[in-house]
Each structure stands twice: as C-alpha cells, then as structure tokens.
Amino acid sequence: MDKLAVNALDWTGTSLRVLDQRILPEQSKYDEFVDAAGVAEAIASMRVRGAPAIGIAAAYGVALSVRQHYCSDGDSWIDKVKHDMQLLASSRPTAVNLFTALTAMNTVLEESIADPVTEAMAKAEQIHADDIKANYTMGELGADLMVGAKGVLTHCNTGALATGGYGTALGVVRTAYHRQPLAIYAGETRPWLQGARLTVWELQQEKIPATLIADSAAAWLMKSGQIDWVVVGADRIAANGDTANKIGTYSLAVLAKQHGVKFMVVAPLTTIDWAIASGAEITIEERNANEVLPACYQHDASVIRAWNPVFDVTPAELISAIVTEQGVVLNPALQNGVRSLKKC
Ligand code: MRU
C-alpha cells in the first residue's frame, strides 16, 4: 500500500488528532481530542467530514470513551460509554457510516470481553484499516469502468480527507489518472467549498493536474463533450440504489442524463443502509443559514433568509454504476438496487 499523502485522522493510542478541514488549504493544523465529547464536536463542526471519515472518527471516539470510563467509573462505565455513543450519534444525521461504526463498536462491547479498552481500540483501528483497504479496491474497480474515458467531473471531496485514506470517488479518479490520460474537473461545491478547498488541494499534493469549475458551469462543461463520467461519493445508499450525497449531486445526475454522460457512485459497504428501501427514508441535514448568507444579512432574518440543505438524493435510475469494495452494480435501477451485494 502506498504511503498516504494526506491523513484526516491520526490515532495516537491515547488521543485522536483531527486535521481541521475548516481552515484548509490556508492552514494545516491538527486538533487533539482525548474524549468522545471532543470527537462529537469535531464531527458536528466539520473539522472532520466525509462519510467514512466521520464513521472512523466516531469509532475512535468510542475507544476514547471506554479508555476514560473503564478504569475510573466502576460498574457504571458501560452506561457512561453508551451516553457518549448517543452524543456521537447526534453529531450529524445523514452519513450512515457514523451509525454503522457505532453499531460495530457496540457489538464489541456487548460481547463478553476480558479487556474492553484494548479491544475497543483494536476495533476502531480495524474499522480505519478496512476503510483504506476498501478504497484501494474501489479505485481499481471504478477505474476499470473508465477505460478510454478522457474527462471526468467530481463533486465535493471524497479523497483521503473524507475517508481513512486514498478516497472513494477521488480514489477512482486517482487510479484512472495513473492508468490513462485524464482531464479532471472538480466542482467547487458551494457553500462549504469541499471541492475548491479540499479536492484540488489533495490533487495538488500529488501533482495531479485538475481544473476547478463553479458548480454552475457543470452543464456547459458537459455540453462541450469533454466529460465521459461524473464520479461521486455517497453518504447513504438505500437498498434500491437511491443515493444521498453532497447537495448538487442530484443536479449533476440530471445533467449527466441530458448530455449522455455516465454517472458513477463510489462508496464502501459501510455506506449502504440495508434497513431503508428507498432514498425517501433518508434524513437530509440542514445546516446553519449563515453558511450561505452574506454577512450583511446574517443578523436580520426578517426579509432575507437562506435554506441550506447539505445533501440531496439521486434516484437510482440516474446512476450508471455503484462501485463498492465487494463489486460493481451496473444500472442499479434495473438490478434490484444494491441488494445483490448483501452478504446474508
Ligand atoms: O458535508 P460533508 O463534507 O461531510 O459531505 C461529504 C460528502 O457528501 C461526500 O461526498 C461523501 O461523504 C462521500 S466521502 C467519501
């Protein structure tokens, strides 16, 4: 495995260091957290963001909670840890990876184990390592679909910063770029600018040329014929293949259909929510209006307000391929969604 150029999360064994993505690319600064409350705040405030990275951070948050309470709180340690898990669960609503990770950590703690501290830490480390491994596999599988492609447009940030390392959609873009000449376009991703601030920064670290576009330039770019694939990540995929991802993804899928451009979703199995039949059941996070409003309107909502949903749902029928570490589902709307990937 290549040495990772960028690490969103750095686990020290006694703390979690989180690269503050709110201030990238101007500043590269890690904040250190020693308890679950700190990690929950780091997720809610988007110091760390991106569905897989949120899940991994939450797993380490549970490990920190067990470490804090097991030795000092007697028999009530598990109640304290459960309380911390609730705190972590309430940090952001849409990415199912958060809940998948918390369930996995809970399962470890509920099994009768000799050394909860060591085993919780080991489980969190395993969740992190599994995610990196899945990303490399998806990189190959997604790039296999892109043979002959000359141009790709990606949205938001789905790279090392959003995952355990390497990335989902951006991992596919990286792998494809190393195989063939590829023009890479990144949408700036308003309002939080994950594309403009994070994706192009990651690519610059690796000297991979990329072109940044305003989100509103996507239709015209597709019309120019330069884009063969739109490649995006996901925060939650329903069993029928409907996919929640960063606001603007649905617009890109509609545009892709209009222009005959193929549309790929890349996400690990931890992003699939088997419990929901369709995207209609996905909670869409709405964040503070001030992320959208110019400063001069922020103190008086009597006339000008803002609506700030930060995800949308792309229906399965607009998706050409869903790529996971376990395999690819082509045209999920014609294949019973992603159900063929369910282990049992
Ligand atoms: O609000 P964010 O930045 O956490 O949203 C991130 C996305 O929408 C990503 O596309 C998604 O989490 C996949 S990251 C591999």
Residues whose N, C-alpha, C, O or C-beta is under 5 A from the ligand:
A	BS01	MRU	R49 G50 A51 H155 C156 N157 T158 A162 T168 Q194 G233 A234 D235 N245 K246
